[in-house]
Amino acid sequence: MDFEQMKTEFIKRIDNKELINATISQPRQKSNEIKRVKIKPIELKGKYHIQIEYQFERVLKHENVLLEKFSEAFELLLQQFRQIHAQFIDENIQIQLSKKNKVLWKEEKSKSSKQVDLSHNRKKQYLLDESTPYPFLIRLGVQTEDGKIKKQKYDKFRQINRFIEFIDDSLAHLPKNRQIRILDFGSGKSYLTFALYHYLKVEKGLDIRVTGLDLKKEVIDECNRIAQDLHYEQLEFLVGDINDYNDETSVDMVVTLHACDVATDMALARAVKWGAKVILSVPCCQHELNRQLQSPALEIMTQHGLIKERFASLATDSIRAEILSLVGYDAQLLEFIDVEHTPKNILIRAYFTGKKPTSEQRTRYNSFIEFLSAKPFLQNELREYL
């Protein structure tokens, strides 16, 4: 099969509305900003579309293309990528293209026909099933005894599942030949700490030891009682402050949720110094930059207190992610469901790679800091690493 025949055969299956989903990958150029593309059929306003999801390094972008326009979009994708894995109603197809567009086409008949789902908002498939009773969720009051999610706790259930998705994505970065050490600073009522322990220990069977740290003794006492009731033997909760916790020399994962202002930076700095492979942080109350911000070019925005606060918050988390990148982490800012503060919040996810920053990265960071007249607390904490 040559290149033109391949396009014709693939588009014929698309036009026949047989597509379930497909992934297009292997960029032809390393410099390609789009890392992979996913496509699936959806119905919008009664018309059949192909949704194209472009996966960049840190963001996703979507485009919905009418069926009759898809061949043009497909042509452009073939100019950028060399591999296609497609699932159709009755078969799976794998296409591999050489640099000169020689075609390797493999198809495998499905054992049973699949159904095309054209709904735009498909029911979310959670890592924790909605209809399965989980002892920790029952004990924390999220589920009833028979496993039903309490109506007033459904947002909390969604938040827990979103957090577990981040944990699941992090598995490849955690050690596999020894016990995994995890610290949760500011664990509070510890819904997410218990979820983390359950998923890694009970669902995945990993050897882990988890410590939750918080300042409220009564909360810590209750969390320890729940852990004992659930027989979570490698989960403990301690009363303490981030600054005062000096019991570790090496940690694999650091979680910090809603640590206020520079307490987040303290936790991030500790994580870096411990050599944490994974950092998951949901910052809160970013006041530091708000007090420092002096940039005449931004006065159209910063003259308004509300806008200044929001800008300072976004800039603060961007600076944190960039500093983590400069000290050897692959850092991303991702949307997180936050039921306690705002409907949506930002989570900083960082994986240690050891990659050295380029001079361009350093220049970009320094220019941004100078533009804002900022003196980041985290930068000072990690000055020996920068």
VEXROSE-134137 format. One line per 4 residues: their letters; for each residue x, y, z of N, C-alpha, C. Coordinates in pm, whole numbers. Last residue first. Layout:
A) X/Y/Z/X/Y/Z/X/Y/Z; ...
// end
This chain:
LYER) 2034/2706/4217/2007/2780/4093/2135/2823/4024; 2096/2601/4457/2064/2506/4351/2049/2575/4215; 2129/2807/4632/2245/2721/4611/2224/2620/4500; 1870/2919/4639/1977/2991/4570/2100/2904/4544
LENQ) 1629/2842/4743/1700/2746/4657/1819/2809/4585; 1536/3057/4886/1548/2927/4954/1634/2829/4874; 1520/3251/4686/1616/3267/4794/1641/3134/4866; 1311/3144/4536/1441/3166/4473/1550/3179/4580
LFPK) 1103/3155/4719/1153/3024/4676/1290/3037/4610; 1057/3431/4737/1103/3357/4854/1165/3225/4813; 1146/3657/4478/1073/3536/4522/1139/3465/4641; 1115/3954/4427/1220/3887/4500/1161/3759/4560
ASLF) 1033/4155/4141/1002/4048/4236/1129/3993/4301; 980/4340/3941/1048/4384/4063/1027/4283/4175; 889/4246/3702/790/4255/3810/847/4316/3938; 1123/4248/3551/1005/4322/3502/904/4345/3613
EIFS) 1280/4070/3693/1316/4212/3690/1197/4298/3647; 1146/3831/3633/1160/3875/3772/1190/4024/3779; 1181/3821/3354/1046/3826/3411/1050/3879/3554; 1458/3802/3331/1388/3916/3270/1250/3933/3331
NYRT) 1508/3557/3455/1560/3680/3513/1489/3803/3459; 1380/3381/3270/1336/3391/3410/1382/3523/3472; 1529/3423/3037/1385/3446/3038/1333/3466/3179; 1782/3341/3123/1762/3480/3079/1614/3515/3084
RQES) 1734/3071/3171/1778/3158/3280/1752/3305/3246; 1666/2984/2913/1571/2971/3023/1607/3065/3137; 1905/3035/2778/1784/3107/2738/1678/3101/2847; 2076/2853/2891/2101/2996/2919/1979/3079/2881
TPKK) 1883/2576/3016/1961/2644/2913/1982/2790/2954; 1914/2358/3300/1848/2465/3226/1940/2526/3121; 1947/2002/3296/2006/2133/3324/1936/2241/3241; 1747/1750/3437/1783/1826/3317/1835/1965/3353
GTFY) 1647/1599/3637/1789/1631/3642/1838/1712/3524; 1386/1538/3671/1453/1480/3554/1604/1500/3559; 1113/1510/3885/1256/1536/3875/1315/1463/3754; 808/1667/3815/881/1540/3816/1030/1572/3801
ARIL) 539/1847/3948/679/1850/3906/742/1712/3921; 254/2041/3935/305/1904/3930/447/1906/3875; 48/2252/4100/183/2244/4044/226/2098/4050; -283/2332/4029/-193/2237/4093/-59/2242/4021
INKP) -527/2579/4080/-409/2535/4007/-329/2438/4092; -887/2545/4070/-762/2596/4125/-648/2539/4043; -1232/2621/4073/-1118/2562/4004/-990/2623/4062; -1396/2726/4273/-1444/2614/4192/-1332/2544/4117
THEV) -1198/2777/4574/-1257/2826/4449/-1303/2707/4368; -1200/2623/4831/-1168/2763/4813/-1235/2823/4690; -1288/2361/4836/-1280/2434/4961/-1257/2584/4942; -1279/2218/4607/-1413/2244/4661/-1408/2331/4785
DIFE) -1110/2222/4322/-1092/2263/4461/-1227/2301/4518; -959/2046/4074/-1090/2072/4133/-1070/2104/4281; -704/2197/3882/-741/2104/3988/-877/2145/4044; -501/2226/3598/-626/2260/3664/-663/2152/3764
LLQA) -144/2276/3631/-261/2203/3583/-385/2244/3661; 172/2348/3534/60/2405/3608/-67/2346/3548; 472/2154/3562/353/2194/3489/251/2255/3585; 815/2076/3528/708/2135/3608/594/2184/3520
DYGV) 1064/1874/3560/966/1899/3456/841/1946/3529; 1352/2000/3734/1221/1935/3731/1146/1968/3602; 1595/2138/3778/1597/2001/3728/1465/1927/3725; 1583/2400/3847/1660/2311/3936/1640/2163/3900
LSLI) 1422/2521/3661/1563/2560/3664/1648/2469/3753; 1173/2419/3729/1233/2380/3601/1383/2409/3600; 1134/2557/3967/1146/2411/3970/1209/2359/3841; 1107/2813/3855/1220/2783/3945/1242/2633/3954
EARI) 866/2777/3716/990/2805/3642/1113/2777/3728; 683/2738/3921/704/2631/3822/835/2652/3748; 705/2990/4048/737/2865/4120/768/2752/4022; 613/3159/3845/752/3171/3893/794/3043/3965
SDTA) 348/3074/3833/433/3061/3714/580/3069/3753; 262/3149/4084/269/3006/4052/351/2980/3927; 284/3431/4054/356/3360/4161/371/3212/4126; 107/3488/3847/250/3510/3826/333/3434/3929
LSAF) -137/3427/3972/-95/3351/3854/56/3365/3829; -129/3620/4181/-145/3478/4210/-95/3393/4094; -112/3860/4045/-2/3821/4134/-7/3672/4166; -364/3857/3918/-241/3854/3838/-124/3806/3923
REKI) -532/3871/4140/-537/3754/4052/-411/3743/3968; -455/4120/4249/-448/3998/4329/-446/3873/4241; -512/4292/4038/-375/4280/4086/-357/4150/4165; -789/4268/4028/-709/4221/3914/-564/4201/3957
LGHQ) -858/4382/4275/-899/4246/4243/-812/4187/4132; -748/4646/4256/-705/4551/4358/-737/4407/4325; -630/4809/3983/-751/4747/4036/-710/4634/4132; -384/4871/3898/-457/4977/3968/-587/4926/4030
TMIE) -291/4659/3748/-267/4655/3893/-330/4771/3969; -360/4721/3478/-418/4608/3550/-410/4627/3701; -223/4950/3427/-361/4942/3376/-433/4827/3445; 31/4890/3520/-58/4968/3605/-203/4970/3557
LAPS) 235/4761/3394/118/4681/3430/13/4761/3506; 443/4929/3361/380/4880/3239/252/4803/3268; 541/4967/3621/459/5072/3559/383/5023/3435; 550/4747/3865/579/4748/3722/489/4850/3653
QLQR) 581/4598/4141/601/4737/4099/646/4737/3954; 496/4380/4389/471/4413/4249/483/4562/4220; 507/4302/4652/630/4349/4586/605/4414/4451; 259/4215/4730/321/4324/4807/441/4384/4735
NLEH) 221/4010/4547/125/4121/4551/185/4241/4623; 412/3825/4619/435/3906/4500/341/4026/4496; 283/3726/4863/419/3780/4858/441/3872/4739; 35/3602/4860/42/3745/4893/178/3807/4864
QCCP) -156/3363/4769/-25/3408/4722/-12/3560/4742; -343/3154/4879/-317/3287/4937/-180/3341/4898; -194/2840/4795/-307/2915/4850/-257/3052/4895; -118/2559/4570/-88/2678/4651/-214/2750/4698
VSLI) -83/2235/4567/-192/2328/4537/-171/2450/4626; 155/2015/4439/130/2127/4529/13/2211/4478; 359/1746/4423/223/1786/4390/182/1895/4489; 652/1608/4300/597/1715/4384/457/1747/4332
VKAG) 876/1337/4289/744/1389/4251/701/1495/4352; 1124/1296/4393/1103/1264/4251/972/1324/4199; 1311/1499/4611/1182/1436/4580/1168/1415/4430; 1542/1586/4741/1554/1511/4616/1426/1441/4577
WKVA) 1532/1750/4953/1523/1607/4981/1540/1522/4856; 1531/1991/4822/1649/1956/4900/1651/1809/4939; 1272/1986/4711/1391/1989/4624/1514/1943/4700; 1116/1990/4944/1105/1879/4848/1228/1872/4759
RALA) 1185/2236/5056/1216/2112/5126/1216/1994/5030; 1073/2402/4862/1218/2404/4884/1263/2278/4956; 803/2343/4892/868/2316/4765/1020/2310/4782; 764/2436/5155/744/2295/5124/813/2256/4993
MDTA) 816/2708/5120/895/2630/5215/886/2482/5184; 614/2773/4941/754/2780/4896/846/2703/4990; 392/2743/5108/405/2660/4988/549/2656/4941; 443/2948/5282/450/2811/5334/457/2711/5220
VDCA) 395/3187/5154/530/3131/5141/546/2994/5208; 53/3115/5130/158/3207/5087/294/3135/5082; -42/2820/5299/-68/2962/5270/59/3038/5237; -114/2518/5150/-20/2586/5239/-21/2733/5202
HLTV) -286/2368/4988/-338/2487/5056/-246/2542/5164; -97/2083/5008/-226/2135/4963/-269/2252/5051; 167/1902/4901/134/2017/4984/8/2083/4927; 365/1618/4892/234/1673/4861/210/1791/4954
VMDV) 642/1459/4763/596/1561/4858/465/1618/4806; 811/1153/4736/699/1235/4691/661/1333/4802; 1054/1067/4851/1024/1039/4711/912/1126/4654; 1319/1199/5049/1176/1175/5032/1147/1155/4883
STED) 1574/1208/5290/1538/1177/5151/1390/1140/5145; 1589/1277/5548/1702/1319/5464/1674/1295/5317; 1364/1381/5808/1395/1309/5684/1522/1362/5619; 1287/1536/6020/1308/1394/6045/1351/1315/5921
NYDN) 1220/1798/6061/1357/1768/6018/1391/1620/6032; 992/2040/6073/1000/1897/6043/1137/1865/5982; 957/2307/6106/1012/2233/6219/1032/2085/6191; 838/2410/5879/970/2458/5917/1038/2370/6021
IDGV) 585/2287/5881/679/2257/5774/822/2293/5815; 488/2173/6205/500/2279/6106/603/2239/6002; 269/1923/6355/395/1991/6327/385/2092/6216; 155/1614/6449/136/1758/6469/269/1826/6442
LFEL) 113/1349/6213/189/1415/6318/151/1562/6328; -2/1035/6115/-26/1179/6114/42/1240/6235; 69/756/5897/71/822/6026/46/972/6008; 58/446/5747/9/583/5738/4/642/5878
QEYH) 97/177/5749/208/261/5704/165/405/5679; -145/61/5822/-32/53/5914/85/143/5875; -451/94/5825/-351/154/5735/-222/168/5816; -680/-2/5946/-559/-87/5942/-460/-39/5836
LDQA) -887/162/5992/-878/106/5857/-759/11/5841; -833/244/6251/-957/169/6224/-951/98/6089; -597/390/6203/-592/266/6283/-715/180/6258; -701/602/6056/-597/518/5997/-587/384/6070
IRNC) -872/715/6249/-927/658/6125/-827/564/6060; -686/800/6438/-788/702/6476/-845/634/6352; -544/990/6287/-474/870/6335/-572/762/6376; -747/1180/6255/-693/1111/6137/-618/984/6177
EDIV) -780/1266/6521/-890/1199/6451/-840/1121/6330; -530/1385/6568/-574/1273/6651/-685/1194/6582; -535/1592/6378/-435/1486/6368/-477/1363/6448; -739/1750/6485/-754/1692/6351/-658/1575/6333
EKKL) -629/1826/6726/-753/1749/6727/-778/1683/6592; -398/1973/6645/-384/1846/6716/-511/1761/6711; -307/2129/6361/-424/2112/6448/-422/1974/6513; -98/2136/6182/-81/2207/6309/-193/2179/6408
DLGT) 21/1836/6014/-70/1950/6027/-55/2011/6167; 120/1584/5791/163/1682/5890/66/1799/5893; 136/1241/5724/63/1366/5709/98/1459/5822; 336/1003/5569/319/1087/5688/243/1213/5649
VRID) 363/675/5450/308/808/5430/294/879/5564; 529/437/5273/512/490/5408/477/637/5394; 472/148/5060/481/292/5085/477/320/5235; 478/-73/4817/536/-60/4951/558/89/4978
LGKE) 170/-120/4636/307/-69/4649/349/-62/4796; -82/-200/4540/2/-293/4614/146/-250/4633; -278/-56/4416/-157/-85/4340/-60/-179/4412; -487/-46/4610/-517/-72/4468/-392/-120/4392
VKLY) -346/-11/4856/-451/-112/4841/-473/-148/4694; -137/182/4803/-115/63/4886/-217/-48/4855; -233/380/4627/-100/323/4609/-81/192/4684; -500/426/4718/-473/395/4578/-337/325/4561
HYLA) -475/473/4997/-559/364/4945/-518/325/4804; -306/700/4996/-264/574/5060/-343/456/5004; -469/887/4860/-335/853/4810/-291/718/4865; -686/898/5036/-706/852/4898/-573/808/4837
FTLY) -569/1004/5264/-625/868/5270/-644/811/5129; -506/1253/5152/-400/1168/5206/-446/1023/5215; -752/1359/5089/-663/1323/4979/-546/1237/5027; -864/1395/5346/-935/1318/5243/-837/1268/5137
SKGS) -749/1541/5563/-678/1429/5501/-759/1340/5407; -796/1762/5708/-885/1648/5735/-842/1523/5657; -453/1852/5686/-589/1888/5725/-673/1765/5759; -192/1847/5588/-286/1744/5542/-430/1771/5583
GFDL) 50/1993/5561/-80/2060/5571/-192/1967/5531; 234/1777/5354/237/1894/5442/101/1963/5442; 300/1456/5331/190/1546/5297/189/1659/5399; 546/1241/5194/509/1339/5297/398/1429/5244
IRIQ) 659/913/5137/570/1022/5095/536/1110/5214; 873/672/5009/849/764/5121/772/886/5072; 856/339/4919/836/476/4870/799/565/4989; 1095/79/4946/979/148/4999/975/293/4951
RNKP) 1224/-41/4626/1233/-14/4769/1106/57/4815; 1209/-49/4352/1285/-156/4419/1302/-133/4569; 1093/163/4230/1023/35/4219/1090/-77/4299; 1028/515/4281/1116/396/4285/1036/267/4288
LHAL) 833/707/4042/860/662/4178/948/536/4177; 753/768/3790/864/847/3844/903/804/3986; 530/625/3726/652/593/3653/774/664/3712; 326/748/3880/381/617/3918/516/587/3852
SDDI) 193/977/3816/326/991/3875/397/858/3899; -59/921/3734/34/970/3632/178/974/3683; -169/864/3984/-150/756/3886/-51/797/3778; -181/1121/4093/-98/1018/4157/-67/907/4058
FEIF) -366/1238/3921/-230/1293/3929/-134/1191/3991; -584/1076/3984/-533/1077/3846/-390/1132/3843; -627/1152/4246/-574/1018/4221/-523/1006/4076; -741/1402/4201/-612/1392/4268/-547/1255/4242
RNIQ) -981/1325/4088/-888/1406/4009/-748/1398/4069; -1093/1189/4305/-1058/1116/4183/-962/1194/4095; -1131/1403/4485/-1047/1289/4522/-1002/1212/4397; -1313/1558/4338/-1181/1612/4372/-1084/1499/4406
RFKD) -1535/1389/4332/-1471/1429/4206/-1329/1480/4232; -1590/1384/4607/-1557/1260/4537/-1486/1290/4405; -1658/1652/4647/-1539/1598/4715/-1494/1468/4647; -1892/1660/4500/-1778/1742/4458/-1648/1693/4522
YKQK) -2051/1489/4656/-2011/1446/4521/-1894/1530/4468; -2156/1535/4902/-2013/1505/4897/-1965/1470/4756; -2424/1563/4891/-2349/1681/4931/-2199/1661/4926; -2494/1296/4823/-2517/1407/4730/-2432/1528/4762
KIKG) -2268/1033/4874/-2363/1127/4931/-2374/1250/4843; -2245/753/4673/-2185/883/4702/-2293/975/4759; -2291/428/4808/-2344/539/4730/-2277/669/4772; -2212/210/4965/-2125/256/4858/-2178/368/4772
DETQ) -2351/139/5185/-2369/53/5067/-2295/108/4945; -2288/342/5364/-2239/206/5391/-2251/114/5270; -2208/628/5158/-2291/557/5254/-2235/416/5271; -1913/835/5129/-2004/730/5082/-2092/681/5197
VGLR) -1794/1027/5286/-1819/1059/5145/-1919/960/5085; -1712/976/5545/-1844/1034/5523/-1874/1074/5381; -1487/841/5604/-1474/986/5595/-1607/1055/5563; -1575/578/5586/-1530/629/5717/-1520/781/5718
ILFP) -1621/563/5312/-1733/545/5405/-1696/606/5541; -1363/595/5219/-1464/694/5182/-1587/684/5272; -1239/367/5325/-1192/499/5367/-1293/608/5332; -1384/149/5204/-1386/172/5348/-1342/312/5390
YPTS) -1585/194/4931/-1446/202/4973/-1444/235/5122; -1813/36/4714/-1788/86/4850/-1638/83/4882; -1876/143/4385/-1800/50/4469/-1779/108/4609; -1985/327/4215/-2076/230/4276/-2006/128/4366
EDLL) -1781/483/4110/-1889/547/4186/-1974/446/4264; -1442/380/4140/-1574/362/4081/-1684/418/4172; -1160/561/4093/-1242/503/4199/-1385/498/4147; -1112/662/3844/-1026/555/3892/-1088/486/4013
YQKK) -1407/725/3642/-1318/756/3754/-1231/636/3788; -1510/837/3356/-1468/709/3409/-1363/734/3517; -1785/1045/3300/-1648/1036/3346/-1618/898/3402; -1980/1013/3017/-1973/995/3160/-1828/971/3201
RNHS) -1918/1262/2768/-1930/1123/2808/-1915/1112/2959; -2028/1501/2610/-1992/1491/2750/-2012/1347/2797; -2097/1436/2351/-1988/1532/2373/-1937/1523/2516; -2160/1117/2214/-2194/1219/2314/-2073/1305/2342
LDVQ) -2115/911/2043/-2104/1046/1988/-2134/1155/2090; -1964/614/2043/-2028/705/2138/-2007/847/2089; -2003/315/1867/-1955/453/1860/-2035/539/1958; -1926/-7/1989/-2027/95/1964/-1964/234/1963
KSSK) -1765/-287/1830/-1774/-183/1932/-1881/-82/1893; -1791/-639/1779/-1810/-503/1731/-1825/-406/1847; -1526/-858/1880/-1668/-819/1884/-1679/-673/1841; -1268/-887/1802/-1342/-1008/1837/-1492/-981/1845
SKEE) -1154/-703/1518/-1198/-708/1657/-1279/-834/1682; -878/-766/1309/-1022/-771/1328/-1055/-780/1476; -620/-551/1244/-659/-668/1322/-809/-662/1347; -366/-435/1024/-504/-431/1073/-538/-563/1141
KWLV) -103/-225/937/-143/-349/1004/-286/-335/1052; 111/-88/708/-30/-91/750/-61/-226/812; 362/122/641/341/-9/702/201/-6/764; 471/311/366/361/279/457/370/135/507
KNKK) 696/579/321/663/439/294/569/392/403; 769/846/368/626/810/358/601/671/300; 1026/891/430/988/913/290/847/865/261; 1031/814/692/1060/955/661/1020/990/518
SLQI) 744/592/713/886/622/715/907/771/685; 466/531/923/520/595/804/669/618/819; 234/295/1026/366/351/1052/420/406/921; -77/227/1167/-7/277/1048/125/338/1091
QINE) -307/-7/1270/-184/63/1305/-113/101/1176; -644/-59/1359/-546/-36/1252/-426/40/1308; -898/-285/1445/-795/-192/1491/-689/-180/1382; -1250/-326/1368/-1107/-355/1352/-1021/-247/1416
DIFQ) -1514/-250/1383/-1486/-393/1367/-1337/-427/1358; -1503/28/1447/-1610/-57/1498/-1571/-205/1495; -1157/114/1519/-1282/128/1446/-1382/26/1499; -888/283/1637/-985/180/1675/-1114/210/1601
AHIQ) -553/341/1544/-695/373/1531/-781/254/1566; -256/495/1558/-325/380/1616/-473/415/1617; -3/612/1353/-146/621/1384/-190/488/1445; 291/809/1294/228/688/1347/82/712/1382
RFQQ) 408/1046/1219/442/926/1143/372/800/1192; 325/1398/1164/339/1277/1244/355/1153/1155; 299/1612/988/366/1636/1115/398/1508/1194; 158/1543/770/281/1618/744/364/1635/871
LLLE) -67/1438/879/30/1345/821/162/1413/787; -205/1671/943/-150/1590/1051/-45/1493/999; -290/1756/693/-195/1838/768/-128/1758/880; -471/1551/632/-357/1576/543/-249/1656/616
FAES) -663/1594/826/-582/1472/830/-456/1488/745; -783/1829/737/-711/1830/864/-617/1709/874; -898/1730/503/-800/1839/495/-716/1843/622; -1076/1541/604/-967/1496/517/-858/1602/504
FKEL) -1271/1687/745/-1166/1617/818/-1049/1576/729; -1487/1802/631/-1365/1884/635/-1246/1808/694; -1698/1632/662/-1653/1659/525/-1525/1743/519; -1735/1643/943/-1687/1522/877/-1629/1550/739
LVNE) -1609/1938/1103/-1716/1867/1034/-1657/1750/955; -1414/1940/1394/-1415/1954/1248/-1532/1875/1190; -1307/2105/1673/-1414/2018/1623/-1434/2044/1475; -1022/2104/1871/-1083/2158/1750/-1188/2057/1702
HKLV) -845/2185/2169/-944/2104/2096/-996/2180/1974; -542/2144/2348/-630/2229/2270/-721/2141/2184; -365/2125/2654/-444/2057/2552/-528/2160/2478; -27/2185/2773/-169/2218/2758/-232/2129/2650
REFQ) 238/2116/2777/173/2147/2904/24/2177/2892; 312/2025/2523/391/1985/2640/313/2004/2768; -4/1945/2364/123/2015/2371/197/1968/2496; -220/1770/2186/-153/1762/2315/-15/1826/2305
YEIQ) -524/1835/2044/-382/1857/2026/-316/1859/2164; -791/1657/1940/-729/1705/2063/-578/1714/2043; -1060/1691/1736/-914/1676/1733/-858/1739/1859; -1361/1534/1664/-1291/1621/1759/-1142/1588/1756
IHYK) -1558/1541/1389/-1441/1474/1443/-1373/1573/1536; -1920/1538/1385/-1789/1605/1381/-1681/1506/1421; -2245/1546/1270/-2132/1458/1300/-2001/1535/1281; -2500/1748/1417/-2410/1718/1305/-2288/1638/1354
GKLE) -2654/1833/1631/-2713/1739/1537/-2624/1701/1420; -2480/1989/1778/-2596/2052/1712/-2652/1963/1601; -2240/1746/1743/-2264/1881/1790/-2377/1943/1708; -2104/1441/1828/-2217/1505/1761/-2241/1642/1825
IPKI) -1780/1307/1754/-1879/1362/1847/-1993/1422/1764; -1505/1078/1728/-1627/1138/1672/-1716/1194/1782; -1162/1168/1791/-1279/1086/1820/-1401/1154/1758; -806/1178/1826/-929/1212/1753/-1041/1116/1793
KVRK) -511/1326/1950/-615/1224/1965/-740/1271/1891; -167/1369/1897/-303/1415/1867/-398/1298/1888; 139/1487/2049/53/1383/1992/-86/1442/1972; 286/1724/2071/350/1596/2099/271/1478/2044
IENS) 353/2020/1911/246/1924/1940/309/1786/1955; 590/2140/1840/532/2175/1970/421/2078/2010; 872/1995/1698/727/2006/1688/666/2031/1826; 1137/1943/1710/1095/2078/1748/944/2098/1745
KQRP) 1168/1698/1601/1178/1708/1746/1128/1844/1795; 941/1607/1345/1047/1697/1388/1049/1705/1540; 741/1420/1336/849/1409/1237/968/1496/1277; 612/1267/1631/637/1387/1550/755/1368/1455
QSIT) 437/1027/1723/571/1028/1663/591/1149/1571; 78/999/1657/197/1032/1736/324/1022/1653; -260/982/1710/-160/1012/1607/-37/1065/1677; -514/766/1799/-403/847/1848/-300/860/1737
ANIL) -872/743/1790/-739/721/1731/-638/812/1798; -1195/579/1815/-1097/681/1854/-964/648/1787; -1395/480/1636/-1417/487/1781/-1325/595/1839; -1527/519/1307/-1422/550/1404/-1473/545/1548
EKND) -1715/490/1113/-1676/369/1184/-1577/395/1298; -1822/657/917/-1857/677/1058/-1830/551/1141; -1731/660/666/-1836/561/694/-1881/563/840; -1524/839/685/-1648/883/618/-1763/787/643
IRKI) -1333/671/805/-1383/788/877/-1518/832/819; -1291/492/600/-1346/443/727/-1400/556/812; -1185/666/411/-1307/592/380/-1372/541/508; -948/749/531/-1058/846/522/-1190/776/490
FETK) -800/511/493/-827/563/627/-948/657/625; -787/483/214/-846/377/296/-886/428/434; -656/723/140/-789/691/89/-859/589/177; -410/698/270/-499/810/302/-642/779/259
MQEF) -313/466/137/-332/469/283/-430/579/322; -287/556/-123/-385/451/-93/-417/447/57; -78/737/-86/-209/787/-130/-319/684/-102; 134/563/-9/89/672/77/-52/720/41
DM) 60/216/-94/140/338/-96/71/447/-14; 85/-119/0/0/0/0/88/125/0
// end
